Amino acid sequence: MKESSEPLRAHLVRLLDWEEAHVGFDKAVDGIPTDRRGSHAAGFEHTPWQLLEHMRVAQKDLLDFCTNSAYVHALKWPEDYWPQSPAPPAATAWNESIADFKADREKLKLRVRDAHVDLFAPVPTGKVQQTFLRTILLVADHNAYHLGQLVAVRRALGIWH
């Protein structure tokens, strides 16, 4: 199984950083002026800060779900997944959120690379259909969706390069 899963594992690692079909995370969050991170664009519900922080919280929860054998789903939807404030609460919050997002993505990639992890087995605290593979695909899909929203918000705010 180890040899046959290597191409899939390599593809999943690439998928978490994917920049082939859409903009990558780094480009999407780079260059947003400090004073615009909490700005609402006409026609959009969320600010750049809210989108970034939502992606971070959701990814962290999914990482915990598939790595913590004592995981309990404690976050409430939607209030615990979306920041209430449109702007970062402190000057350092934006960069901390980016760093946390990247660190958690690296942890997910390490799990994917681990040949001892059965990608097709159910996550121990999940339901039968909630496999590690499904969780990784969910993270990638969720992040791609919200990165698209972030780019659209940036365009509407006139801060996309």
HELIX and SHEET records of a PDB file:
HELIX    1   1 LYS A    2  LEU A   16  1                                  15    
HELIX    2   2 PHE A   25  VAL A   29  1                                   5    
HELIX    3   3 THR A   34  ARG A   36  5                                   3    
HELIX    4   4 PRO A   48  THR A   67  1                                  20    
HELIX    5   5 ALA A   93  ARG A  113  1                                  21    
HELIX    6   6 PHE A  132  LEU A  157  1                                  26    
END                                                                             
